Amino acid sequence: DAGVTQSPTHLIKTRGQQVTLRCSPKSGHDTVSWYQQALGQGPQFIFQYYEEEERQRGNFPDRFSGHQFPNYSSELNVNALLLGDSALYLCASSADPGGTQYFGPGTRLLVL
Amino acid sequence: AQSVTQLDSHVSVSEGTPVLLRCNYSSSYSPSLFWYVQHPNKGLQLLLKYTSAATLVKGINGFEAEFKKSETSFHLTKPSAHMSDAAEYFCVVSVGDKIIFGKGTRLHILP
């Protein structure tokens, strides 16, 4: 049984560019949440997708957007990248919006 | 509103000695509580969870945590530390579909 997978594992971008990160949930899970983890910090909630809709959102600007596909996989898009967007981006899936979350290995984004 | 406080940013113990990582929470409703572990450059792994069943919760790798409502605490313990336990540990509170992470405790294991 595959767990949560994320791609790519690492990414380097320059300021102003746009980036798309991808996540496939654990088998049987239909809810995907995205987190940003800056160096030395705990994960910060970005948003959660369920039934292809954004259900709730953390305190992140509109530059951060997402999408969930019919197969429950998800994308996180970040526009107009800033140096401060450099972080580990974690995807978590759960069997329902309030269920236990299982995390992927993350995508490490470096913005130069 | 809910919140979670991990009382120590760093904890150092010698290999073979007990581990105690402290977590206090605040919640207006009955919370679910979790501990996750993160090894360097890795994602988060679920250690254990409390969801209003038994107050003493056993997790993986010999870890356990006790939910104490009167003290609003959910401390993580292990009787004997192993070198492989060196990692960052996060206490997490969940009410409904809102999830809040603590700032983390870095556990160092001394040989």
Chai-1 contact restraints between the chains, C-beta under 6 A:
chainA,res_idxA,chainB,res_idxB,connection_type,confidence,min_distance_angstrom,max_distance_angstrom,comment,restraint_id
A,G42,B,F90,contact,1.0,0.0,6.0,A-B,restraint_1
A,G42,B,F101,contact,1.0,0.0,6.0,A-B,restraint_2
A,G42,B,K103,contact,1.0,0.0,6.0,A-B,restraint_3
A,G42,B,G104,contact,1.0,0.0,6.0,A-B,restraint_4
A,P43,B,F101,contact,1.0,0.0,6.0,A-B,restraint_5
A,P97,B,D97,contact,1.0,0.0,6.0,A-B,restraint_6
A,G98,B,G96,contact,1.0,0.0,6.0,A-B,restraint_7
A,G98,B,D97,contact,1.0,0.0,6.0,A-B,restraint_8
A,T100,B,K49,contact,1.0,0.0,6.0,A-B,restraint_9
A,F103,B,G43,contact,1.0,0.0,6.0,A-B,restraint_10
A,F103,B,L44,contact,1.0,0.0,6.0,A-B,restraint_11
A,G104,B,G43,contact,1.0,0.0,6.0,A-B,restraint_12
A,P105,B,G43,contact,1.0,0.0,6.0,A-B,restraint_13
A,G106,B,G43,contact,1.0,0.0,6.0,A-B,restraint_14
